[in-house]
Amino acid sequence: MTRLIVKRLLVSLAVLWLVTLLVFVATLLLPGDPARAILGQQATPERIAALQHQLHLDEPVWQRYLDWLGGLFTGDLGTSTSTQGPVTALLADRVSASLVLLVLAAVIATPLGLALGTWSALRRGRAADQAVSGISLVIAALPEFVIGIALIVLFATTVFKVLPSVTLTPPGEAVWRQPSQLVLPVLTLVLVVMPYITRMMRGTMNEVLDSGYVEMARLKGLRERTVLVRHALPHAVGPVAQVVALQLAWLAGGVVVVEFLFRYPGIGQALIDAVGKRDVAVVQAITLLIAAVYIVVNLIADVVGILADPKLRTEAA
Amino acid sequence: MEARCKPNPWSRRRFLTAAVGGAALLGAAPLLTACGGNGVAAAAPTGPPRRGGTLRVGVTGGGASDTIDPHIPATNPDIARVINLYEPLLLRDHEYRLQPVVAQSMTSSPDARTWTAVLREGIKFHDGRPVTPADVVATFKRITDPKDPKSGAAGLTMLGEVVPSGDHSVEFRLTEPNAGFDDLLGQYSLGIVPADFDLKRPIGTGPFRMGQFTAGLQSTFVRNEHYWRPGQPYADQLVLINFAEDDARINALLSSQVDAIDQVPVALVDVLRSDPRMRVLTSDTGTWLPFTMRVDRPPFDDVRVRQALRLVVDREQMINQVLSGQGRVGNDLYAPFDPAYAKDLPQRRQNIDEAKRLLAAAGKPDLDIELVTAPIQAGAVEAAQVFQQQAKAAGVTVRIRKLDTTTFYGENYLSWDFAQDFWYTRNYLPQVASGSLPKAPYNETHWSDPEFTDLVTRASSTVDAKARGDLLHRAQQIEYERGGLIVWGFVDQVDAHQAYVAGLVPDRTGISLSGYQFREAWLGTAPGGAA
């Protein structure tokens, strides 16, 4: 089992490295260079030359890539061409702000989705089950910005004006100091990921509830609660963990759109800005971070899957 | 966004406010009021300006490369910061008239080679030190530093040296005569800073002092107690908040998280107009979004082709479809607020038959051209699409190549054969110096007409306004007849603010929200939760 996990870990690292290479090449393929992007219409040949020199853009490409890769091992993410300061300084507050969103959304959506799915499965075919299925299907079909805009119209600008529509935390103050600003972005993310978790949990539970060992447990005369907690749930965990992981990993990328919509000062906003300004170091750092979250969450899901599956648990040991 | 709430009829609103005497209703719209349905409508504050409060403004654009450097503002938030922190010697007012600011006067020698600025009496920097001629000299040294030229340097190529000429005056010695030099100095990016200026201590003479600045997010400012205009600024604090996205900016205004926003997308003007708590601020400006044809490259090197394409445009339709009516028709000339603007030249209108005839005469009856466009300004891409449709009528095929803004302004900027650009309000000669001379830094059309250049050069050194006007008129006639620009219209500036904000007025410069002159703005009644 340990070998299996180590192998997964090594694959993850290789994938991360591939991501750095891909992102670097992709950013180079973007037409226009950072100096021109920063200067915009104000660019004159003299100002471009001056800025390019200031930004070390005259160095060869491979050298810039190796410098950056080397810096990673010492925790140095390079220099932002926009701020001309370290990327780590630029991202520190933003990473923690985004993490707040992600963690809150994950902590709310996961148990709620699991519970709702289970509840729905136990009422299979009844009105409540059909309502949960229908509603979650509709919400799952909506892109995150549609959900976000609908929530803004409903709670901030038009119908009820009770919640702020954008995040206006003063710089230097943590976003969670004004919790009302977090409500709509978190709610949007929760609504985006929860339907999938709910539907997956419902489907898996239905299968498990139909299986022979649940029938056997019931025939033994065990209480329904014991059947559910001791016999059914553990068998549902493995497959559901995969979906939950996928959804949570998706959060890391989906947060980009949501942050844009709510002017939330997280990595998503920084990423969009950095792409526009051709700020390669920042794009690299953020993409790498999102990739890392993806990989780690999937790794955890695999480990849970391995631990939950008796066949894998014993074979690999 | 459908209109869920019908606005109260304007007449009733006015009656209500009049009846209660105005003041009592200000900003009284409670947070939970869903619509104007319960009859509470906000009225604009009246009476003398009130001091105090925090003005929160949502500004479009900006990002991690935001700066508070007075001399290299690039984005809207940069410009807004620079205008409120620093002041140049001269600046355009809301009517687009040149007004003395740090200088109290600016006079030219008869040969227009030497200009003397007399500094305003008693004007001080944020730290209380008086502005001296040495500071002015150092400022222009910083701007024109050959190793790191700032934005304004490109327009000051004729500036020889700047020398103190007395306790309160500075002399600008030019390498060639320039009768419009004062006009060139009236730019917000030429703010006067102390000789020991340091970006870590951004000091100027502007109405506000720097508080906190976080690139890409927001900046705060506090009232400058040493400010020279009596009584101003009215607000104790100013907060400028960056918005990358249109929807977020509008939503922030609608949910009362900001007091004013710049640049309302034209499609949303009616939504804001129907909200009784909001005011839409519309300004006539000299901002234009030309199509640019390179006069040195086929097919545009044939003047008949250029004329045909100008005749293809239905200008009224452009204004209506591209700008939702928020603009004025153009006549292939720029600088509409210049006293010398050639308003007597006949208005060019769509004439498909004449366009076809010209194209046939040029041997290009089935013209097929590529138009390079990008969302460089609201309406640019739409204008390209409308033009594409209009050109069809004359048998001209326009292929649209849409780029992102960074690519558009990338290494091929100024070398596209047929593209677009945008410019804010300028007077004629400064605009010519920027874009219509062979050596101009932004000559998109590669316009190089010896007769035109000669007229402009002579006008530049002519001090007599009448004689200069005649020369400029002839220069405009040449551009009108054979130039490479299609100037289909001038774009209105549309901004919005809460009804309780007063002092923001229409501004012709093309800079948003009263030219970002927040020293004049005041809050009628403290908005709920101003922080």
Interface residues (C-beta under 8 A of the other chain):
Chain A: L30 P31 G32 D33 R36 A37 I38 L39 G40 Q41 Q42 A43 T44 E46 R47 A50 S80 T81 S82 T83 L90 I149 I152 V153 A156 T157 T158 V159 F160 K161 V162 L163 P164 S165 V166 L168 P170 P171 G172 F260 L261 F262 R263 P265 Q269 A270 I272 D273 A274 G276 K277 R278 D279 V282
Chain B: M1 R4 C5 L31 L32 T33 A34 R56 G63 A64 S65 I72 A74 T75 K147 D148 P149 K150 S151 A153 A154 Q212 T214 A215 G216 L217 Q218 T220 I241 F243 A244 E245 D247 A248 N251 A252 L254 S255 S256 Q257 V258 I376 L403 D404 T405 T406 T407 Y409 G410 E411 Y413 F422 P441 Y442
